[in-house]
Amino acid sequence: MPLFNYIAIDKEGKQKEGTLEVGSQNEAIARIKEMGFYPTQVAEVKDEGGDDAIKKAAAKKGKKKGEFNLAFPTVSGKELTQFTRQLAVLIDAGLPLMRGMTTLAKSTPNPYFKGIIIEIGLTIEGGATFSEALAKRPKIFDKLYVNMVKAGEIGGVLEIALNRLAEFMEKSQSIRGKVKAAMFYPIAVMVVAVIIVGILMTFVIPKFKTIFTDMLGEGEGLPEFTELVLAISDAIKNNVFAVIGGFVALFITFKLIITKTKLGRRAWDKFKLIMPVLGDVVRKVAIARFSRTLGTLVSSGVPILQALNIVKETAGNVILTAAIEKVYDAVKEGETITKPLEASGVFPPMVISMIDIGEETGALPEMLVRIADVYEEEVDNAVTAMTSLLEPVMIVFLAVIVGSIVIAMFLPLIKMMDKLGQ
């Protein structure tokens, strides 16, 4: 269908611009009036078609306002959550889907996301369902999002599905934010430690070497610990680019091993589950995510096998993915999901028991959501405890590194004072 750019006036006298995909100019005018606007100009977009026309029309509008100039257009999780929540509220208030999309497009500050919303609206106007329009943009709306919307459309409870989806996304962002906040402190301390040690070893320590040689004389040897620190300093100073290149090469090699090889990825994901301190947090995050995702999908009306496929793709850990694959096979054969989960070794007995009870009582979705609530609270407590433990550990670590360097520089002075005293 042809595209029409329009300029209209709203009830408050403000000018509105947009693009519609309709059969004729009369239909475009009628649609604009249905939106509550008074059309002043309606013109067909020539020599353009499909999504490209929509994107160019939206880009033209954005450039006019100085908006579509982002080098790397993205949609953040917070923006997507806010969009989902607001759309659920608008639909629940009785507003038609298209009117809600138009309203949200106007109020979205991100010009890239605004263009996406406009495209979705035009796709729906072209005869597609909301879920089909979302599925055309998989980089923004994943399979979890699309399938929950589809289930809401089929059941006639789209606003409920969107509300559950918004709650799920808010919970996921919250738990992810807590883990990132806990990791920020030790990473920041490590970066500061590396910078301080690098400056000391490259610029400060070499000057002490000259001073010690002049003070003690050529025949006098330095203490062994001081010699060790000076040797490390010389190695870093003389090979600074090689050291940096070595760390970069090591990091790239590590990333390639865990991303390009199945064995490397499996070993790394297994290590994350069993490593000291952090392993417990990673395990609880994985259990909470699995339970929340599966519970939300099933409670929204998504079939259990389809839900398990989606959960498998969003697990984020190959050990957990393998366990979910076994659960899928078991359910497909008419068996329960508890035995494969128990055999995986990831899920503790309490979780297995609660899922088993949920299956027997027919309240599996509610039980999964309850498990997610419990483990998200445990993650919060574990992160708080880990942060409290890491703070003194990192302070002591930094003090030992810097203190060792200071002591190494003082040992020759002590030796010289003893020589003068004798």
Stockholm file with secondary structure:
# STOCKHOLM 1.0

chainA/1-422         MPLFNYIAIDKEGKQKEGTLEVGSQNEAIARIKEMGFYPTQVAEVKDEGGDDAIKKAAAKKGKKKGEFNLAFPTVSGKELTQFTRQLAVLIDAGLPLMRGMTTLAKSTPNPYFKGIIIEIGLTIEGGATFSEALAKRPKIFDKLYVNMVKAGEIGGVLEIALNRLAEFMEKSQSIRGKVKAAMFYPIAVMVVAVIIVGILMTFVIPKFKTIFTDMLGEGEGLPEFTELVLAISDAIKNNVFAVIGGFVALFITFKLIITKTKLGRRAWDKFKLIMPVLGDVVRKVAIARFSRTLGTLVSSGVPILQALNIVKETAGNVILTAAIEKVYDAVKEGETITKPLEASGVFPPMVISMIDIGEETGALPEMLVRIADVYEEEVDNAVTAMTSLLEPVMIVFLAVIVGSIVIAMFLPLIKMMDKLGQ
#=GR chainA/1-422 SS CCEEEEEEECTTSCEEEEEEECSSHHHHHHHHHHTTCEEEEEEEETTCCHHHHHHHHHHHHHHHTTCCCCSSCCCCHHHHHHHHHHHHHHHHTTCCHHHHHHHHHHHCCCHHHHHHHHHHHHHHHTTCCHHHHHHTCTTTSCHHHHHHHHHHHHHTCHHHHHHHHHHHHHHHHHHHHHHHHHHHHHHHHHHHHHHHHHHIIIIIHHHHHHHHHHHHCSSCCCCHHHHHHHHHHHHHHHTHHHHHHHHHHHHHHHHHHHHHCHHHHHHHHHHHHHSTTHHHHHHHHHHHHHHHHHHHHHHTTCCHHHHHHHHHHTCCCHHHHHHHHHHHHHHHTTCCSHHHHHHHSCSCHHHHHHHHHHHHHTCHHHHHHHHHHHHHHHHHHHHHHHHHHHHHHHHHHHHHHHHHHHHHHHHHHHHHHHHHHC
#=GC SS_cons         CCEEEEEEECTTSCEEEEEEECSSHHHHHHHHHHTTCEEEEEEEETTCCHHHHHHHHHHHHHHHTTCCCCSSCCCCHHHHHHHHHHHHHHHHTTCCHHHHHHHHHHHCCCHHHHHHHHHHHHHHHTTCCHHHHHHTCTTTSCHHHHHHHHHHHHHTCHHHHHHHHHHHHHHHHHHHHHHHHHHHHHHHHHHHHHHHHHHIIIIIHHHHHHHHHHHHCSSCCCCHHHHHHHHHHHHHHHTHHHHHHHHHHHHHHHHHHHHHCHHHHHHHHHHHHHSTTHHHHHHHHHHHHHHHHHHHHHHTTCCHHHHHHHHHHTCCCHHHHHHHHHHHHHHHTTCCSHHHHHHHSCSCHHHHHHHHHHHHHTCHHHHHHHHHHHHHHHHHHHHHHHHHHHHHHHHHHHHHHHHHHHHHHHHHHHHHHHHHHC
//
